[in-house]
Amino acid sequence: MGTSSSSTMVKVVGANGQISLGKQYAGRQVLVEEREPGVWLVRTATVVPDNERWLLYPQAADDLRRALDWAEANPPDDADVEQILTRLGDGEG
């Protein structure tokens, strides 16, 4: 985590209803919380899509790490392709 500091800036809301927070925040997502009319709390955030949230669970991270380790230790090999295709075609496996 970064250090916490407090500062006050005067910004002008443009005719289109926008304010600029500075180039260092360009492209970042922010949460804007309206505490009361005219009072906002703006915080930078990282938003995780619902369909990717499962990746944040420790078990999922462990499973993914093990799968990547296995894939690295077992590179693709097409030496037995014909035998595998025959087995699959016979309904085995």
N, CA, C and O atoms as a CHARMM CRD file, in Angstrom:
* protein
*
  372
    1    1 MET  N      0.84000  -1.18500   0.00000 PROA 1      0.00000
    2    1 MET  CA     0.00000   0.00000   0.00000 PROA 1      0.00000
    3    1 MET  C      0.88100   1.24200   0.00000 PROA 1      0.00000
    4    1 MET  O      1.99200   1.23500   0.53100 PROA 1      0.00000
    5    2 GLY  N      0.37300   2.29600  -0.59700 PROA 2      0.00000
    6    2 GLY  CA     1.10300   3.55600  -0.61400 PROA 2      0.00000
    7    2 GLY  C      0.89500   4.30800   0.68200 PROA 2      0.00000
    8    2 GLY  O      0.10700   3.92900   1.54900 PROA 2      0.00000
    9    3 THR  N      1.63000   5.37500   0.76400 PROA 3      0.00000
   10    3 THR  CA     1.47900   6.20700   1.95300 PROA 3      0.00000
   11    3 THR  C      0.23900   7.06300   1.79900 PROA 3      0.00000
   12    3 THR  O     -0.15900   7.39800   0.68400 PROA 3      0.00000
   13    4 SER  N     -0.36200   7.41000   2.90000 PROA 4      0.00000
   14    4 SER  CA    -1.57800   8.20300   2.89100 PROA 4      0.00000
   15    4 SER  C     -1.22800   9.65700   3.15800 PROA 4      0.00000
   16    4 SER  O     -0.54400   9.98300   4.12900 PROA 4      0.00000
   17    5 SER  N     -1.70700  10.51600   2.28500 PROA 5      0.00000
   18    5 SER  CA    -1.51800  11.94700   2.51200 PROA 5      0.00000
   19    5 SER  C     -2.79400  12.64500   2.08700 PROA 5      0.00000
   20    5 SER  O     -3.56000  12.12600   1.27500 PROA 5      0.00000
   21    6 SER  N     -3.00900  13.80400   2.63400 PROA 6      0.00000
   22    6 SER  CA    -4.22000  14.54300   2.34500 PROA 6      0.00000
   23    6 SER  C     -3.85400  15.88800   1.75200 PROA 6      0.00000
   24    6 SER  O     -2.97800  16.59300   2.25400 PROA 6      0.00000
   25    7 SER  N     -4.54100  16.22800   0.67700 PROA 7      0.00000
   26    7 SER  CA    -4.33900  17.55700   0.10200 PROA 7      0.00000
   27    7 SER  C     -5.66800  18.01600  -0.47500 PROA 7      0.00000
   28    7 SER  O     -6.53500  17.20700  -0.80300 PROA 7      0.00000
   29    8 THR  N     -5.80700  19.30900  -0.59000 PROA 8      0.00000
   30    8 THR  CA    -7.02400  19.89900  -1.13600 PROA 8      0.00000
   31    8 THR  C     -6.66000  20.63700  -2.41200 PROA 8      0.00000
   32    8 THR  O     -5.69700  21.40400  -2.44800 PROA 8      0.00000
   33    9 MET  N     -7.44500  20.39600  -3.46600 PROA 9      0.00000
   34    9 MET  CA    -7.23800  21.07000  -4.74000 PROA 9      0.00000
   35    9 MET  C     -8.54700  21.73700  -5.14100 PROA 9      0.00000
   36    9 MET  O     -9.63300  21.23900  -4.84400 PROA 9      0.00000
   37   10 VAL  N     -8.42700  22.83900  -5.80200 PROA 10     0.00000
   38   10 VAL  CA    -9.60500  23.49100  -6.35600 PROA 10     0.00000
   39   10 VAL  C     -9.65900  23.13300  -7.83100 PROA 10     0.00000
   40   10 VAL  O     -8.71900  23.39900  -8.58000 PROA 10     0.00000
   41   11 LYS  N    -10.75500  22.53500  -8.23700 PROA 11     0.00000
   42   11 LYS  CA   -10.96100  22.16000  -9.63800 PROA 11     0.00000
   43   11 LYS  C    -12.24400  22.81700 -10.10900 PROA 11     0.00000
   44   11 LYS  O    -13.14800  23.06600  -9.31200 PROA 11     0.00000
   45   12 VAL  N    -12.32600  23.09500 -11.38500 PROA 12     0.00000
   46   12 VAL  CA   -13.52900  23.67900 -11.96600 PROA 12     0.00000
   47   12 VAL  C    -14.23500  22.60500 -12.76600 PROA 12     0.00000
   48   12 VAL  O    -13.62500  21.94000 -13.60400 PROA 12     0.00000
   49   13 VAL  N    -15.51600  22.43700 -12.50900 PROA 13     0.00000
   50   13 VAL  CA   -16.31500  21.49200 -13.27500 PROA 13     0.00000
   51   13 VAL  C    -16.62800  22.15000 -14.61000 PROA 13     0.00000
   52   13 VAL  O    -17.20400  23.23700 -14.65700 PROA 13     0.00000
   53   14 GLY  N    -16.24600  21.48500 -15.69000 PROA 14     0.00000
   54   14 GLY  CA   -16.45600  22.04400 -17.02000 PROA 14     0.00000
   55   14 GLY  C    -17.92100  22.04000 -17.41900 PROA 14     0.00000
   56   14 GLY  O    -18.77000  21.48200 -16.72300 PROA 14     0.00000
   57   15 ALA  N    -18.20000  22.66700 -18.54300 PROA 15     0.00000
   58   15 ALA  CA   -19.56900  22.76500 -19.04700 PROA 15     0.00000
   59   15 ALA  C    -20.17000  21.38800 -19.31200 PROA 15     0.00000
   60   15 ALA  O    -21.38900  21.22400 -19.28700 PROA 15     0.00000
   61   16 ASN  N    -19.31600  20.40400 -19.56600 PROA 16     0.00000
   62   16 ASN  CA   -19.80400  19.04900 -19.83300 PROA 16     0.00000
   63   16 ASN  C    -19.93800  18.22700 -18.54600 PROA 16     0.00000
   64   16 ASN  O    -20.27200  17.04300 -18.60900 PROA 16     0.00000
   65   17 GLY  N    -19.68600  18.82900 -17.39400 PROA 17     0.00000
   66   17 GLY  CA   -19.83900  18.14200 -16.11200 PROA 17     0.00000
   67   17 GLY  C    -18.62100  17.34700 -15.68200 PROA 17     0.00000
   68   17 GLY  O    -18.70700  16.54800 -14.75000 PROA 17     0.00000
   69   18 GLN  N    -17.49100  17.54600 -16.33900 PROA 18     0.00000
   70   18 GLN  CA   -16.29300  16.76800 -16.02900 PROA 18     0.00000
   71   18 GLN  C    -15.25100  17.60500 -15.29400 PROA 18     0.00000
   72   18 GLN  O    -15.19200  18.82800 -15.42200 PROA 18     0.00000
   73   19 ILE  N    -14.41300  16.88000 -14.50500 PROA 19     0.00000
   74   19 ILE  CA   -13.23100  17.49500 -13.90300 PROA 19     0.00000
   75   19 ILE  C    -12.03400  16.62700 -14.26100 PROA 19     0.00000
   76   19 ILE  O    -12.19200  15.44200 -14.55600 PROA 19     0.00000
   77   20 SER  N    -10.86400  17.19500 -14.23800 PROA 20     0.00000
   78   20 SER  CA    -9.64000  16.46400 -14.51800 PROA 20     0.00000
   79   20 SER  C     -8.90700  16.22400 -13.20500 PROA 20     0.00000
   80   20 SER  O     -8.72800  17.13900 -12.40100 PROA 20     0.00000
   81   21 LEU  N     -8.48700  14.97700 -13.00200 PROA 21     0.00000
   82   21 LEU  CA    -7.73800  14.64500 -11.79000 PROA 21     0.00000
   83   21 LEU  C     -6.23600  14.66900 -12.03300 PROA 21     0.00000
   84   21 LEU  O     -5.45700  14.55900 -11.08700 PROA 21     0.00000
   85   22 GLY  N     -5.82200  14.81100 -13.28000 PROA 22     0.00000
   86   22 GLY  CA    -4.40600  14.84900 -13.62300 PROA 22     0.00000
   87   22 GLY  C     -4.01400  13.65900 -14.47900 PROA 22     0.00000
   88   22 GLY  O     -4.64800  12.60500 -14.43300 PROA 22     0.00000
   89   23 LYS  N     -2.95400  13.84500 -15.26600 PROA 23     0.00000
   90   23 LYS  CA    -2.51900  12.81400 -16.20600 PROA 23     0.00000
   91   23 LYS  C     -2.09400  11.52000 -15.51700 PROA 23     0.00000
   92   23 LYS  O     -2.16900  10.44900 -16.11900 PROA 23     0.00000
   93   24 GLN  N     -1.64900  11.60500 -14.26700 PROA 24     0.00000
   94   24 GLN  CA    -1.21100  10.38500 -13.57200 PROA 24     0.00000
   95   24 GLN  C     -2.36600   9.40400 -13.36100 PROA 24     0.00000
   96   24 GLN  O     -2.13600   8.23000 -13.07000 PROA 24     0.00000
   97   25 TYR  N     -3.59300   9.87600 -13.50500 PROA 25     0.00000
   98   25 TYR  CA    -4.77100   9.00800 -13.34100 PROA 25     0.00000
   99   25 TYR  C     -5.43300   8.66300 -14.67200 PROA 25     0.00000
  100   25 TYR  O     -6.47600   8.01100 -14.69500 PROA 25     0.00000
  101   26 ALA  N     -4.84100   9.09100 -15.76600 PROA 26     0.00000
  102   26 ALA  CA    -5.42700   8.84100 -17.09100 PROA 26     0.00000
  103   26 ALA  C     -5.60500   7.34000 -17.30500 PROA 26     0.00000
  104   26 ALA  O     -4.67900   6.55700 -17.09500 PROA 26     0.00000
  105   27 GLY  N     -6.79200   6.95700 -17.71900 PROA 27     0.00000
  106   27 GLY  CA    -7.08700   5.55600 -18.00000 PROA 27     0.00000
  107   27 GLY  C     -7.42100   4.70200 -16.79400 PROA 27     0.00000
  108   27 GLY  O     -7.79900   3.54200 -16.95300 PROA 27     0.00000
  109   28 ARG  N     -7.29400   5.23800 -15.60500 PROA 28     0.00000
  110   28 ARG  CA    -7.58500   4.47800 -14.38400 PROA 28     0.00000
  111   28 ARG  C     -9.07600   4.45500 -14.12100 PROA 28     0.00000
  112   28 ARG  O     -9.80000   5.37500 -14.50200 PROA 28     0.00000
  113   29 GLN  N     -9.52900   3.39400 -13.46500 PROA 29     0.00000
  114   29 GLN  CA   -10.91100   3.34100 -13.01400 PROA 29     0.00000
  115   29 GLN  C    -10.96700   3.93400 -11.61600 PROA 29     0.00000
  116   29 GLN  O    -10.04800   3.76100 -10.81600 PROA 29     0.00000
  117   30 VAL  N    -12.05700   4.63300 -11.33300 PROA 30     0.00000
  118   30 VAL  CA   -12.24300   5.22100 -10.02000 PROA 30     0.00000
  119   30 VAL  C    -13.65200   4.92900  -9.53000 PROA 30     0.00000
  120   30 VAL  O    -14.58400   4.76900 -10.31800 PROA 30     0.00000
  121   31 LEU  N    -13.78300   4.86500  -8.22800 PROA 31     0.00000
  122   31 LEU  CA   -15.08600   4.78800  -7.58800 PROA 31     0.00000
  123   31 LEU  C    -15.43700   6.19200  -7.13100 PROA 31     0.00000
  124   31 LEU  O    -14.62400   6.87000  -6.50400 PROA 31     0.00000
  125   32 VAL  N    -16.63800   6.62300  -7.44300 PROA 32     0.00000
  126   32 VAL  CA   -17.09900   7.94600  -7.00900 PROA 32     0.00000
  127   32 VAL  C    -18.28200   7.71300  -6.07900 PROA 32     0.00000
  128   32 VAL  O    -19.33400   7.22200  -6.48900 PROA 32     0.00000
  129   33 GLU  N    -18.08500   8.07100  -4.83500 PROA 33     0.00000
  130   33 GLU  CA   -19.12800   7.89000  -3.81900 PROA 33     0.00000
  131   33 GLU  C    -19.66000   9.25400  -3.41600 PROA 33     0.00000
  132   33 GLU  O    -18.91100  10.12200  -2.96700 PROA 33     0.00000
  133   34 GLU  N    -20.97100   9.42900  -3.58500 PROA 34     0.00000
  134   34 GLU  CA   -21.57600  10.69800  -3.16600 PROA 34     0.00000
  135   34 GLU  C    -22.00900  10.54000  -1.71500 PROA 34     0.00000
  136   34 GLU  O    -22.97600   9.84100  -1.41200 PROA 34     0.00000
  137   35 ARG  N    -21.28000  11.19700  -0.83000 PROA 35     0.00000
  138   35 ARG  CA   -21.54500  11.08500   0.60600 PROA 35     0.00000
  139   35 ARG  C    -22.80300  11.85000   1.01100 PROA 35     0.00000
  140   35 ARG  O    -23.57500  11.41200   1.86400 PROA 35     0.00000
  141   36 GLU  N    -22.98300  12.98700   0.38300 PROA 36     0.00000
  142   36 GLU  CA   -24.16900  13.83100   0.55900 PROA 36     0.00000
  143   36 GLU  C    -24.17300  14.75700  -0.64500 PROA 36     0.00000
  144   36 GLU  O    -23.16500  14.83100  -1.34700 PROA 36     0.00000
  145   37 PRO  N    -25.24600  15.45700  -0.91300 PROA 37     0.00000
  146   37 PRO  CA   -25.26800  16.32500  -2.09100 PROA 37     0.00000
  147   37 PRO  C    -24.07300  17.29000  -2.09300 PROA 37     0.00000
  148   37 PRO  O    -23.87000  18.06400  -1.15900 PROA 37     0.00000
  149   38 GLY  N    -23.29500  17.21200  -3.17600 PROA 38     0.00000
  150   38 GLY  CA   -22.14500  18.10200  -3.31400 PROA 38     0.00000
  151   38 GLY  C    -20.87700  17.60400  -2.64100 PROA 38     0.00000
  152   38 GLY  O    -19.85600  18.29000  -2.69900 PROA 38     0.00000
  153   39 VAL  N    -20.89900  16.42800  -2.00000 PROA 39     0.00000
  154   39 VAL  CA   -19.70700  15.88900  -1.33800 PROA 39     0.00000
  155   39 VAL  C    -19.41600  14.51300  -1.93100 PROA 39     0.00000
  156   39 VAL  O    -20.21800  13.58900  -1.80200 PROA 39     0.00000
  157   40 TRP  N    -18.24800  14.38600  -2.59000 PROA 40     0.00000
  158   40 TRP  CA   -17.87700  13.13900  -3.24400 PROA 40     0.00000
  159   40 TRP  C    -16.55300  12.62700  -2.70200 PROA 40     0.00000
  160   40 TRP  O    -15.65800  13.39900  -2.35800 PROA 40     0.00000
  161   41 LEU  N    -16.45500  11.33300  -2.63600 PROA 41     0.00000
  162   41 LEU  CA   -15.19600  10.66200  -2.31900 PROA 41     0.00000
  163   41 LEU  C    -14.80100   9.91800  -3.58200 PROA 41     0.00000
  164   41 LEU  O    -15.55300   9.07500  -4.06900 PROA 41     0.00000
  165   42 VAL  N    -13.62400  10.22500  -4.11600 PROA 42     0.00000
  166   42 VAL  CA   -13.13900   9.60600  -5.35100 PROA 42     0.00000
  167   42 VAL  C    -11.93100   8.74800  -4.98600 PROA 42     0.00000
  168   42 VAL  O    -10.95300   9.22900  -4.41500 PROA 42     0.00000
  169   43 ARG  N    -12.02800   7.44900  -5.33400 PROA 43     0.00000
  170   43 ARG  CA   -10.94000   6.51700  -5.01300 PROA 43     0.00000
  171   43 ARG  C    -10.57200   5.71800  -6.25100 PROA 43     0.00000
  172   43 ARG  O    -11.45300   5.28300  -6.99300 PROA 43     0.00000
  173   44 THR  N     -9.26900   5.51900  -6.48200 PROA 44     0.00000
  174   44 THR  CA    -8.85700   4.63700  -7.56900 PROA 44     0.00000
  175   44 THR  C     -9.25200   3.21600  -7.19700 PROA 44     0.00000
  176   44 THR  O     -9.29800   2.85900  -6.02000 PROA 44     0.00000
  177   45 ALA  N     -9.53800   2.40900  -8.21500 PROA 45     0.00000
  178   45 ALA  CA   -10.00200   1.05100  -7.97000 PROA 45     0.00000
  179   45 ALA  C     -9.58200   0.13900  -9.11400 PROA 45     0.00000
  180   45 ALA  O     -9.32300   0.58900 -10.23000 PROA 45     0.00000
  181   46 THR  N     -9.52200  -1.12300  -8.81800 PROA 46     0.00000
  182   46 THR  CA    -9.36200  -2.15300  -9.83400 PROA 46     0.00000
  183   46 THR  C    -10.62900  -2.97900  -9.80000 PROA 46     0.00000
  184   46 THR  O    -10.94100  -3.61300  -8.79100 PROA 46     0.00000
  185   47 VAL  N    -11.35200  -2.97200 -10.89300 PROA 47     0.00000
  186   47 VAL  CA   -12.62300  -3.67500 -10.96300 PROA 47     0.00000
  187   47 VAL  C    -12.39000  -5.04100 -11.59800 PROA 47     0.00000
  188   47 VAL  O    -11.75600  -5.14700 -12.64700 PROA 47     0.00000
  189   48 VAL  N    -12.90400  -6.07800 -10.96100 PROA 48     0.00000
  190   48 VAL  CA   -12.77400  -7.44000 -11.45800 PROA 48     0.00000
  191   48 VAL  C    -14.13400  -7.87600 -12.00200 PROA 48     0.00000
  192   48 VAL  O    -15.12500  -7.87500 -11.27100 PROA 48     0.00000
  193   49 PRO  N    -14.18200  -8.24800 -13.28300 PROA 49     0.00000
  194   49 PRO  CA   -15.45700  -8.71000 -13.83200 PROA 49     0.00000
  195   49 PRO  C    -15.97800  -9.93000 -13.07100 PROA 49     0.00000
  196   49 PRO  O    -15.19400 -10.74500 -12.58500 PROA 49     0.00000
  197   50 ASP  N    -17.29100 -10.05100 -12.97000 PROA 50     0.00000
  198   50 ASP  CA   -17.90200 -11.16100 -12.23900 PROA 50     0.00000
  199   50 ASP  C    -17.40400 -12.51300 -12.71900 PROA 50     0.00000
  200   50 ASP  O    -17.15400 -13.40200 -11.90500 PROA 50     0.00000
  201   51 ASN  N    -17.25400 -12.68500 -14.03700 PROA 51     0.00000
  202   51 ASN  CA   -16.85900 -13.99600 -14.54800 PROA 51     0.00000
  203   51 ASN  C    -15.37600 -14.30600 -14.33000 PROA 51     0.00000
  204   51 ASN  O    -14.93100 -15.40100 -14.67500 PROA 51     0.00000
  205   52 GLU  N    -14.60000 -13.37900 -13.76900 PROA 52     0.00000
  206   52 GLU  CA   -13.19200 -13.62000 -13.45000 PROA 52     0.00000
  207   52 GLU  C    -12.93600 -13.60500 -11.94400 PROA 52     0.00000
  208   52 GLU  O    -11.80400 -13.81500 -11.50800 PROA 52     0.00000
  209   53 ARG  N    -13.96100 -13.36200 -11.16000 PROA 53     0.00000
  210   53 ARG  CA   -13.80100 -13.24700  -9.71500 PROA 53     0.00000
  211   53 ARG  C    -13.26800 -14.53700  -9.09000 PROA 53     0.00000
  212   53 ARG  O    -12.54400 -14.49000  -8.09500 PROA 53     0.00000
  213   54 TRP  N    -13.62000 -15.68400  -9.66700 PROA 54     0.00000
  214   54 TRP  CA   -13.18100 -16.97100  -9.12200 PROA 54     0.00000
  215   54 TRP  C    -11.66400 -17.05400  -9.05400 PROA 54     0.00000
  216   54 TRP  O    -11.12600 -17.79300  -8.23000 PROA 54     0.00000
  217   55 LEU  N    -10.96100 -16.30700  -9.91100 PROA 55     0.00000
  218   55 LEU  CA    -9.49700 -16.34500  -9.91700 PROA 55     0.00000
  219   55 LEU  C     -8.88800 -15.74400  -8.64800 PROA 55     0.00000
  220   55 LEU  O     -7.71000 -15.96300  -8.36300 PROA 55     0.00000
  221   56 LEU  N     -9.67400 -14.99800  -7.89500 PROA 56     0.00000
  222   56 LEU  CA    -9.16600 -14.36900  -6.68200 PROA 56     0.00000
  223   56 LEU  C     -9.15500 -15.31500  -5.48600 PROA 56     0.00000
  224   56 LEU  O     -8.52700 -15.01600  -4.47000 PROA 56     0.00000
  225   57 TYR  N     -9.84100 -16.45000  -5.59200 PROA 57     0.00000
  226   57 TYR  CA    -9.88400 -17.39600  -4.48200 PROA 57     0.00000
  227   57 TYR  C     -8.58500 -18.19900  -4.41700 PROA 57     0.00000
  228   57 TYR  O     -8.06900 -18.61100  -5.45600 PROA 57     0.00000
  229   58 PRO  N     -8.05000 -18.42500  -3.22600 PROA 58     0.00000
  230   58 PRO  CA    -6.77500 -19.13300  -3.08600 PROA 58     0.00000
  231   58 PRO  C     -6.77500 -20.51400  -3.76100 PROA 58     0.00000
  232   58 PRO  O     -5.77600 -20.88900  -4.37400 PROA 58     0.00000
  233   59 GLN  N     -7.85500 -21.26400  -3.66200 PROA 59     0.00000
  234   59 GLN  CA    -7.89400 -22.60400  -4.27300 PROA 59     0.00000
  235   59 GLN  C     -7.74700 -22.50700  -5.78900 PROA 59     0.00000
  236   59 GLN  O     -7.05600 -23.32100  -6.40100 PROA 59     0.00000
  237   60 ALA  N     -8.39000 -21.52100  -6.39100 PROA 60     0.00000
  238   60 ALA  CA    -8.28900 -21.33800  -7.84100 PROA 60     0.00000
  239   60 ALA  C     -6.85800 -20.97800  -8.22600 PROA 60     0.00000
  240   60 ALA  O     -6.33700 -21.48400  -9.22000 PROA 60     0.00000
  241   61 ALA  N     -6.22800 -20.12000  -7.45700 PROA 61     0.00000
  242   61 ALA  CA    -4.84000 -19.73400  -7.73800 PROA 61     0.00000
  243   61 ALA  C     -3.92000 -20.94800  -7.62800 PROA 61     0.00000
  244   61 ALA  O     -3.02600 -21.11900  -8.45600 PROA 61     0.00000
  245   62 ASP  N     -4.12900 -21.79300  -6.61500 PROA 62     0.00000
  246   62 ASP  CA    -3.33100 -23.01300  -6.46500 PROA 62     0.00000
  247   62 ASP  C     -3.54800 -23.96200  -7.63900 PROA 62     0.00000
  248   62 ASP  O     -2.58900 -24.50000  -8.19100 PROA 62     0.00000
  249   63 ASP  N     -4.81500 -24.16800  -8.02100 PROA 63     0.00000
  250   63 ASP  CA    -5.13400 -25.05400  -9.14600 PROA 63     0.00000
  251   63 ASP  C     -4.48800 -24.54400 -10.43400 PROA 63     0.00000
  252   63 ASP  O     -3.92400 -25.32300 -11.20300 PROA 63     0.00000
  253   64 LEU  N     -4.57300 -23.25200 -10.66200 PROA 64     0.00000
  254   64 LEU  CA    -4.00100 -22.66500 -11.86800 PROA 64     0.00000
  255   64 LEU  C     -2.48000 -22.79800 -11.86900 PROA 64     0.00000
  256   64 LEU  O     -1.88600 -23.10900 -12.90100 PROA 64     0.00000
  257   65 ARG  N     -1.84400 -22.56400 -10.71400 PROA 65     0.00000
  258   65 ARG  CA    -0.38800 -22.69800 -10.62300 PROA 65     0.00000
  259   65 ARG  C      0.03600 -24.12900 -10.92100 PROA 65     0.00000
  260   65 ARG  O      0.99700 -24.35300 -11.65700 PROA 65     0.00000
  261   66 ARG  N     -0.68700 -25.11400 -10.34400 PROA 66     0.00000
  262   66 ARG  CA    -0.36400 -26.52700 -10.58800 PROA 66     0.00000
  263   66 ARG  C     -0.55600 -26.88500 -12.06400 PROA 66     0.00000
  264   66 ARG  O      0.25000 -27.61800 -12.63800 PROA 66     0.00000
  265   67 ALA  N     -1.61300 -26.37000 -12.66900 PROA 67     0.00000
  266   67 ALA  CA    -1.86300 -26.65800 -14.08000 PROA 67     0.00000
  267   67 ALA  C     -0.76400 -26.06200 -14.96600 PROA 67     0.00000
  268   67 ALA  O     -0.31300 -26.70500 -15.91400 PROA 67     0.00000
  269   68 LEU  N     -0.34100 -24.85300 -14.66000 PROA 68     0.00000
  270   68 LEU  CA     0.73300 -24.23200 -15.43900 PROA 68     0.00000
  271   68 LEU  C      2.05700 -24.96400 -15.24400 PROA 68     0.00000
  272   68 LEU  O      2.81800 -25.13700 -16.19600 PROA 68     0.00000
  273   69 ASP  N      2.33700 -25.39700 -14.00800 PROA 69     0.00000
  274   69 ASP  CA     3.54800 -26.18200 -13.75200 PROA 69     0.00000
  275   69 ASP  C      3.52400 -27.48400 -14.54700 PROA 69     0.00000
  276   69 ASP  O      4.53200 -27.87800 -15.13300 PROA 69     0.00000
  277   70 TRP  N      2.34800 -28.16400 -14.56500 PROA 70     0.00000
  278   70 TRP  CA     2.21300 -29.41900 -15.30700 PROA 70     0.00000
  279   70 TRP  C      2.43300 -29.17100 -16.79600 PROA 70     0.00000
  280   70 TRP  O      3.14000 -29.93200 -17.45500 PROA 70     0.00000
  281   71 ALA  N      1.83000 -28.11100 -17.32400 PROA 71     0.00000
  282   71 ALA  CA     1.95700 -27.80900 -18.75100 PROA 71     0.00000
  283   71 ALA  C      3.40700 -27.51200 -19.11900 PROA 71     0.00000
  284   71 ALA  O      3.86600 -27.88100 -20.20000 PROA 71     0.00000
  285   72 GLU  N      4.11400 -26.85500 -18.23100 PROA 72     0.00000
  286   72 GLU  CA     5.52000 -26.55000 -18.49100 PROA 72     0.00000
  287   72 GLU  C      6.36400 -27.82600 -18.47000 PROA 72     0.00000
  288   72 GLU  O      7.28700 -27.97200 -19.27200 PROA 72     0.00000
  289   73 ALA  N      6.05700 -28.74100 -17.56500 PROA 73     0.00000
  290   73 ALA  CA     6.81300 -29.99300 -17.43500 PROA 73     0.00000
  291   73 ALA  C      6.40800 -31.01800 -18.49600 PROA 73     0.00000
  292   73 ALA  O      7.13400 -31.98800 -18.71500 PROA 73     0.00000
  293   74 ASN  N      5.26800 -30.82400 -19.15500 PROA 74     0.00000
  294   74 ASN  CA     4.75900 -31.77000 -20.14700 PROA 74     0.00000
  295   74 ASN  C      4.43400 -31.04900 -21.45000 PROA 74     0.00000
  296   74 ASN  O      3.26700 -30.79700 -21.75100 PROA 74     0.00000
  297   75 PRO  N      5.46500 -30.71600 -22.22000 PROA 75     0.00000
  298   75 PRO  CA     5.20900 -29.97300 -23.45800 PROA 75     0.00000
  299   75 PRO  C      4.37300 -30.80300 -24.43300 PROA 75     0.00000
  300   75 PRO  O      4.37900 -32.03100 -24.36000 PROA 75     0.00000
  301   76 PRO  N      3.66000 -30.14600 -25.33900 PROA 76     0.00000
  302   76 PRO  CA     2.83900 -30.86600 -26.30700 PROA 76     0.00000
  303   76 PRO  C      3.68400 -31.83100 -27.13000 PROA 76     0.00000
  304   76 PRO  O      4.83600 -31.54200 -27.45600 PROA 76     0.00000
  305   77 ASP  N      3.10700 -32.96300 -27.45700 PROA 77     0.00000
  306   77 ASP  CA     3.81600 -34.00000 -28.20900 PROA 77     0.00000
  307   77 ASP  C      2.80000 -34.68000 -29.11600 PROA 77     0.00000
  308   77 ASP  O      1.76300 -35.15100 -28.65000 PROA 77     0.00000
  309   78 ASP  N      3.09500 -34.73300 -30.40000 PROA 78     0.00000
  310   78 ASP  CA     2.16800 -35.36500 -31.33300 PROA 78     0.00000
  311   78 ASP  C      2.62700 -36.74900 -31.77200 PROA 78     0.00000
  312   78 ASP  O      2.17000 -37.25600 -32.79600 PROA 78     0.00000
  313   79 ALA  N      3.52400 -37.36200 -31.01000 PROA 79     0.00000
  314   79 ALA  CA     4.07000 -38.67100 -31.37200 PROA 79     0.00000
  315   79 ALA  C      2.99600 -39.75300 -31.41600 PROA 79     0.00000
  316   79 ALA  O      3.08400 -40.64500 -32.25900 PROA 79     0.00000
  317   80 ASP  N      2.00300 -39.71500 -30.56000 PROA 80     0.00000
  318   80 ASP  CA     0.98500 -40.76900 -30.49200 PROA 80     0.00000
  319   80 ASP  C     -0.38100 -40.29900 -30.97500 PROA 80     0.00000
  320   80 ASP  O     -1.40600 -40.81500 -30.53000 PROA 80     0.00000
  321   81 VAL  N     -0.40600 -39.32700 -31.88100 PROA 81     0.00000
  322   81 VAL  CA    -1.67300 -38.75100 -32.31400 PROA 81     0.00000
  323   81 VAL  C     -2.59800 -39.80800 -32.92000 PROA 81     0.00000
  324   81 VAL  O     -3.77800 -39.86200 -32.57200 PROA 81     0.00000
  325   82 GLU  N     -2.09200 -40.63100 -33.80400 PROA 82     0.00000
  326   82 GLU  CA    -2.93300 -41.63400 -34.45900 PROA 82     0.00000
  327   82 GLU  C     -3.54000 -42.59600 -33.44200 PROA 82     0.00000
  328   82 GLU  O     -4.72500 -42.92200 -33.52200 PROA 82     0.00000
  329   83 GLN  N     -2.73300 -43.04700 -32.49100 PROA 83     0.00000
  330   83 GLN  CA    -3.22700 -43.97200 -31.45700 PROA 83     0.00000
  331   83 GLN  C     -4.30000 -43.29400 -30.59900 PROA 83     0.00000
  332   83 GLN  O     -5.31500 -43.91100 -30.27600 PROA 83     0.00000
  333   84 ILE  N     -4.08500 -42.05700 -30.23900 PROA 84     0.00000
  334   84 ILE  CA    -5.06000 -41.31500 -29.41600 PROA 84     0.00000
  335   84 ILE  C     -6.35900 -41.11200 -30.18300 PROA 84     0.00000
  336   84 ILE  O     -7.44400 -41.29900 -29.63200 PROA 84     0.00000
  337   85 LEU  N     -6.25100 -40.72400 -31.47000 PROA 85     0.00000
  338   85 LEU  CA    -7.44900 -40.50400 -32.27600 PROA 85     0.00000
  339   85 LEU  C     -8.22800 -41.80300 -32.44100 PROA 85     0.00000
  340   85 LEU  O     -9.45800 -41.79300 -32.40000 PROA 85     0.00000
  341   86 THR  N     -7.54400 -42.89800 -32.62200 PROA 86     0.00000
  342   86 THR  CA    -8.20600 -44.19600 -32.74700 PROA 86     0.00000
  343   86 THR  C     -8.93400 -44.54300 -31.46200 PROA 86     0.00000
  344   86 THR  O    -10.08400 -44.98000 -31.48600 PROA 86     0.00000
  345   87 ARG  N     -8.24500 -44.34300 -30.32400 PROA 87     0.00000
  346   87 ARG  CA    -8.87700 -44.61700 -29.02200 PROA 87     0.00000
  347   87 ARG  C    -10.11100 -43.74800 -28.81500 PROA 87     0.00000
  348   87 ARG  O    -11.14200 -44.23600 -28.35300 PROA 87     0.00000
  349   88 LEU  N    -10.01300 -42.47100 -29.15300 PROA 88     0.00000
  350   88 LEU  CA   -11.14800 -41.56900 -29.00200 PROA 88     0.00000
  351   88 LEU  C    -12.28700 -41.96200 -29.93400 PROA 88     0.00000
  352   88 LEU  O    -13.45600 -41.88200 -29.55900 PROA 88     0.00000
  353   89 GLY  N    -11.94900 -42.38500 -31.14200 PROA 89     0.00000
  354   89 GLY  CA   -12.96800 -42.80500 -32.09000 PROA 89     0.00000
  355   89 GLY  C    -13.68000 -44.07500 -31.66700 PROA 89     0.00000
  356   89 GLY  O    -14.82700 -44.30200 -32.05300 PROA 89     0.00000
  357   90 ASP  N    -13.00800 -44.91100 -30.87100 PROA 90     0.00000
  358   90 ASP  CA   -13.60100 -46.15800 -30.37200 PROA 90     0.00000
  359   90 ASP  C    -14.43600 -45.92000 -29.12300 PROA 90     0.00000
  360   90 ASP  O    -15.04400 -46.85000 -28.59200 PROA 90     0.00000
  361   91 GLY  N    -14.46800 -44.66800 -28.64900 PROA 91     0.00000
  362   91 GLY  CA   -15.22500 -44.37700 -27.44200 PROA 91     0.00000
  363   91 GLY  C    -14.48100 -44.67000 -26.17200 PROA 91     0.00000
  364   91 GLY  O    -15.06100 -44.61900 -25.08700 PROA 91     0.00000
  365   92 GLU  N    -13.19000 -44.98100 -26.28200 PROA 92     0.00000
  366   92 GLU  CA   -12.37400 -45.18800 -25.07100 PROA 92     0.00000
  367   92 GLU  C    -11.90700 -43.85500 -24.55300 PROA 92     0.00000
  368   92 GLU  O    -12.01600 -42.83400 -25.23300 PROA 92     0.00000
  369   93 GLY  N    -11.37000 -43.86900 -23.30700 PROA 93     0.00000
  370   93 GLY  CA   -10.72900 -42.69500 -22.73500 PROA 93     0.00000
  371   93 GLY  C    -11.68400 -41.68300 -22.39800 PROA 93     0.00000
  372   93 GLY  O    -11.30900 -40.62100 -21.90200 PROA 93     0.00000
